[in-house]
């Protein structure tokens, strides 16, 4: 699995988790302000940073394995 695929997979899972948390909070606290544009931007940025961080080891291992085969 490529690092790009792993990054997209992780971002999808985290996005669905964020939507689920938002819906849960909306049900539990129906009269509170849930999310603003600024919070949305922060959450989306955090999701992509975490997904890239999760994909980095796969990229490193892939490069290491390709160098190991060549030598």
N, C-alpha and C positions, 0 to 999 in steps of 0.2 A: 504494500500500500504506500503510495507516495505521500510526501509531507503535505502537499496541497490538498489531497483527498482527506487526510486526517484532520487538517485544519478546518475544512468545510464541514466535515462530519461533527466535529466538536462544537463548532459554531451553531450548527442546526440543533444539536441536543441542548446546548445552553440557552438558545433562543426560546425553544419550547418550554424549558424549565422556567425561564423568566416570565413567559406568558402565563404559565400555570400559577406561579406565585402571585402575579398581578390579579388574576381571576379569583384566587383564594382570598386575597386581602379585600377585593371588592365585595365578596360575599360576606365575609366576617365583619367588615366595617363599611357598610353601604353608604354612610353619609360623609365619610372623610375624603379629602382630595387624595387621589391615588398617585398619579404620576404627572410630571410636567415635562415640557420639551427638554429642559436641561437634564433632568434625571434620565430621560430616554436616551439622550446622547451619551451620558456617562455609562449607562448599562450596556449599550451597544458597543461602545469602545472597550469596555472591560471584557465583554464576551469575546471580541476578536483578539484582544491581547492574550487572554487565557488560551484561546484556541491555537494561536501561533506558538505560544510557549509550550503547549502540549505537543505540537508537531515538530519542534526543534530536535528532540532526541531521535526521531525517525529519520530526519535529514542527516544527522551526524552519523548514525549507524549505517545508513545507506552509503555515504561517502567512504566510511571506514571499510565496509565490505568490498566496495569497488576497488579501493587501493590494495586491499589484501589479495584479491584475485589477480591483479596485474603483477604484483611482485613475486 
